[in-house]
Amino acid sequence: MGRRADAQTVDGLVVVDKPAGWTSHDVVAKLRGVYGQRRIGHAGTLDPDATGVLLVGLGRATRLLRFLQEAGKAYEGVVAFGVATDTLDAAGTVLERAPMPVTQAEIETAARRFVGDIMQVPPMVSALKVGGRRLHELAREGVEVERAPRPVHIGSLEITEVEPGPFPRASIAVTCSSGTYIRTLAADLGAALGGCAHLASLRRTRVGSFTLAEAHPLEAVVAEPLACTVGLAAMVRDLEPVTVDGATTTGVLHGAVFPPAALGVGAGSGPFAVLADGELLAVYERRGAALKPAVVVATRTPAPATTEAAG
């Protein structure tokens, strides 16, 4: 039996190594009970069969999740060639099966076409909303709707290993922008080679700078929830930091608008993590010629720097 977190609200981030067979919402529901609080959410949905980095925000951290949602991501997966499914992954029903003995060199050549800025059609099994309904809900009802292609960026697409044969399988490593569908990338790669393919497995290895190295298995979070939680300042470590003090701190706490020079901001576009004495006060964004608060998370004036931080 795991140790439930104290009744006091926890504000922070949990980097979870999501297990296969759990939806992202399943993980949120589980941790809602573990931490004993309702205000909880996640950044970046992972499919039930996928594993890897899932960022879960608690309390005031939920207001910061959108900044993590927009971060770049990295994945490792396996593409199975010669077999198409209705979900573009291994969970779906097989629609087509035909030998496709492509070589690693051929796969690598085709993969190069997808590196850079490309357009993707979201799969019907995605959580994207069309006409107020999520696509995966429509798909379960047997309804297919037109989906407009969307721009995404593939930073790299490496073919790390190929199992040859009439139905080869290629291990891939991908870095990409938020909003990229790896199952669509797998199917499009198959089509580029003159056949079909689906995504056989997927593991997310990074969201922003949060990697598997600091992700906690779900059972570890259940056993020691507080030990698996990082604070608000660490949560936004990928944002450009700005340190303030004195009257500026008070202004930030009240959501004041500042000229960039007042916060010591140069040409950076932001968003900016505004801190005092190591505590996150707010996230500011550049709006025209001014810096305006996107989120104010601090509820009090930060403690003096000489105060010992809680362990």
C-alpha positions, 0 to 999 in steps of 0.5 A: 500500500502506497503512502498517501500525500498529506491533506495539504494541497501539493503544488508541483510537477510529477514526471511519470514514466507511463506504463502501457495499458494506461490512458493519460487520464487513467494516470491523472485519476490514479494520482488524484487519489494518491495526492488527495486533491482534485486539481490535477492535469497532464501536458501532452496525451500519450496513447494507452499502448505508449509508454514514457514521459508524462508530465502531471501538474498538481494544484497551482502547477496545472496553470503552467501546463500549457507551457510544457504542452508546447515543448518539443518532444522525443520518441523511440518507436518501431514501424511495421511495414507491409501491414496497415491498421484502421488506427495506424498502430498495433491496437487497430484492425488490420486493413491491408497486408502485403509483403514489403521487403524494403531495405534499411537504405531505402527506409533511410532515404524515404525518412529524409523527406520527412525531416523539417517542416511538413504537413500532417493529417491528424488520425481519426483516433486522436484527441483533436476536436472537430465540430466540438467532438473529439476525433476518437469519439467519432471513430468509435461511432464509426464516423470519419470526418475530413481533417485539415492537414496541420504543420508540424516540425520533425527535427530528426528521424533516425532509423536505428535498426531494421529487422529485414524480411517480407514484413520488415520492422524499423526502430526509429528515434524522432525529435519533433514539435508539439502536435506531431503524430508519430503513428501518422509519421509511420503510416506516411513513411510506409506510403512514401515507400510504395506500401503501407505501415503502422506504428508497432510500439512507441515510447516518449523519451523527452518532453522539453528538458524532462527525460526518462532519466528523471521519470518515476514509475507509477508504483514509485509515485504511489509509494512516495508521492512527495519525493517524486514531486518537483516545485513550480520553479523547477517545472518551468526551468525551460523558460527564460528566467527573470529575477526580481526584488523589492517593489517589482516583486509586489507589482508582479504579485499584483499582475502589473504590466511592465516595460521590458527594461523594468524586468531586465528583459532584452530582445528575448521573446519569452515566455519568462519565468519571473522569480524572487528568492528562488520562488516562482511568482509568475510567467510573463509574456511579451505583448506588443511593447509591454510584458504582461502576466500570463499566469501569476502563481505566487499567493504571498510575498516570497520568504527572505533568501536566508530562510531555510527551504523545506526539504 
